[in-house]
Amino acid sequence: MQLAGSLLWEARQQGRDINWVKGRFEVEARRTPGYSFELHQLPLPLQVLVRFPLNLGRMVRGIRGTVDEIGNLMVGTVILIGVILGVVVLLR
């Protein structure tokens, strides 16, 4: 939205039409990096805690690399919590 707004403002200041805005938006949107969850910026113990359920979720879904990373993290975490709860119940 910020990109679109700034391009509309720029077009108005320079007297350009909406087609110019659309063209510029397509070019700029392709160059703008998307959101990514960068694990390497976390401390190592947190990286391990996040990577384990993330990879567990990937294995269960069987579609490695094409499923949203947050979904993998959530599925892996639920599996991990389920296993821990199962062990705790069995040890009682």
Secondary structure as GFF3:
##gff-version 3
##sequence-region A 1 92
A	DSSP	alpha_helix	2	14	.	.	.	ID=ss1
A	DSSP	alpha_helix	18	31	.	.	.	ID=ss2
A	DSSP	three_ten_helix	39	41	.	.	.	ID=ss3
A	DSSP	alpha_helix	44	61	.	.	.	ID=ss4
A	DSSP	alpha_helix	69	91	.	.	.	ID=ss5
###
